[in-house]
Each structure stands twice: as C-alpha cells, then as structure tokens.
Amino acid sequence: MVGFYSVTEVLKNELISSPFVNTVTEGSIFEVDLNKQTIFPLSHIMVNNVTVDQTVLRFNISVIAMDIVDISKSETTDVFRGNDNEQDVLNTQLAVLQRLAASMYNGALSDLGYEIETSPSCEPFTERFENLLAGWTMTFDLVVPNEMSIC
C-alpha cells in the first residue's frame, strides 16, 4: 500500500543516491542536530499535509537541500564570488533537487506511480541556520494512488 512510509522512504532513497547528499532526515528540521559537521550535505524531507481523494493521495512536500558554507581566511580577490563557497553550495544543492524532480517527472519514481502534480518551487536560503548553511527548499505536490478501500 502506498502511504506515508512508502513516500518518505522512496524520496529518501532517491536523495541519498545523489553524490551531493551525505545524510537524509525527515520530520521537524529543529530536531536535526545541525551542529554535527559530518552529516552534510544534508537533505531533509517534510510532509506539510496530505489531501485524501477517492483515487489519489496528494502529498504537499518540502525538501530542504543544504550544505555548510566554508569561508576562506585569505583576502577576497573576486568581489562577485567572495571568499567562500556559497555559490558552489547553491549550485550543487539545486542540482540535487533538480535530479529529484526529474526522477518524478520521467524517471524511477514516475515508473512507481509517483507524479509531480505542480511544478516544484525552489527558494534559496543563506545564513538560515546558526552554522552558516546555505541551500534550497523545494516544495511540490506529489500524487500517488490511493489504494485504501472500505472492503
């Protein structure tokens, strides 16, 4: 039966297969120990709500893809890029989310019946958490078959 467990497990497996993801977590982001340096790059899955229709379940999901921004101690020579890797982090973590979306559009997740109903929206963040994390939050509606019956 397709439900909460299967949706979060399938998303976790797809995310962890990325070379730019070290850890995948789920639930409240405030319960994740973001001070542990070894968990990054990190992807975090949040199920915001589920709409139950007769034939489908519509999961509204946010996935946060983030990494630590490293600041160089050397003098800034490139004003555009600065003296950190923030743009690199934003680039790689957006690629993680693009790969996840592509898998739902016409990849392995699509083959399982997991479909994106709306185009995903990605919002960047920098310095969002206390240890200089940067990345993206992608929000989308994922539609899966509702296999529940009253029989």
N, C-alpha and C positions, 0 to 999 in steps of 0.2 A: 504494500500500500504506500502510495506517495503521500508524504506528510512532512511535518516539521523536521523530524530526524533525517529523512532522506534528502530533503532540500539542503539543509545545512551541511550534511556530510558530502554531498556531491559538489557543492560550492567550495568546501574546504579542500577536497581532493584536487579540484581544478586549480585553485590558487596555489597550493603547495607544490604543484608540478612546475611552477614558474621558477626560472633561475634567479629571479629578483625577489623571492619570498623565502624567508627562513622559518617563520612561525605564522600559524593561523589560529586566531582566537574567535570566540563567539560570546554574545551577551552584552553586558554593560561594559563599555570601554573603561569605566572608572574602577572596575575590578581587575584590570590587567596591570601587572607591575611594569609600568613603562620605564622604570629606572634600571631594569636589567638590560645591560648593553648587548647581551648575547642573543636576544630574541629578534633583533632587527636584521633585515627589513621585515616588517610585520604587516599582515593583512588581518582585518577584524570584520566579522560579519554581524550585522544587527538586523533582526527581523522586526520591522516597525509595526506592521499589522498584517492581517490576513483577511481577505474577503472570501466568504464561502458562497459560491454559486452552485447550482444544481450539477453542472458538469465539470467545473474547474475550481481550483483554489487559486486565488490571486494574492501572492506574497509581495508586499512592498518591502524592499530590502535596501539597506545601505551597506556598502563595503568600503572600509577605510583602508587605503594602502599607504604606508608611511615608512620613513627611514630617518636615521639621525643625520643632521647636518653637521659636517666637520668644518671647523673654522681653522684656516691656516694662520700660523703665527707670523708668517712673512708679510712684508709690506704689500699692500694692494697695488697691483700694476694695471689691472684691467677693470675699469670703472663699471663696465656693463656686467661682467660676471662676478665681480667682487673677489673676496679672498676665501670663499667657501664653496662647497659643492651643492648648494641648494638647487641650482638649475639641473644638475645631474640627477638629484633625488626626484625632483618633479618629473623629469623625463622618464626615468625608469619606472616609477610608480604609476604613471599614467599608462605606460606600456602594459603593466600587469593588468590594469582594469580593462584596457582595450582588448587584451587577449581573452579575458573572461567573457566580455560582451560578444566577441567573435565566436566563442565556443557555444554561446546560447543562440546566436543567430543561425549558424550553419555548421557547427562542429559537433563534438562528442555530446554536449549537453542537449543540443537540439535533437540528436538521434534518440535520446532518452525521453523526449517529450517535454523538455523544459524550454519554454519560449519566453523571450522578452516581449512584453506587450507594448511598452512605450520605449522611445529612445532613451537610453541612460543619460543622466545629467551628472557631470563631473565638476566638483567645486574644489579648487586648490586651497591649501592652507599652509601657512608657515608660522613658526613660533607658536603653535597652538597649545602645546603642552610644555611642561617645565624643562625638559631636556632638549630643546631645540629640534623638534621633529618637524618634518615637512612632508607633504604628500597630497592626496586627493581623497575626497569622499564621493563615491559613485552611488546614486540612488536610481532604482528601477523597479518596475513591476514584473515579477516572474509568474507566469501562468503554468500550472501543472494540472493534470487530470484529477478530478475529484472522484475517487474510487469508492467512497463511502455509500452504502445503501442501507435502507431500513430493514432489509431481509436478514 
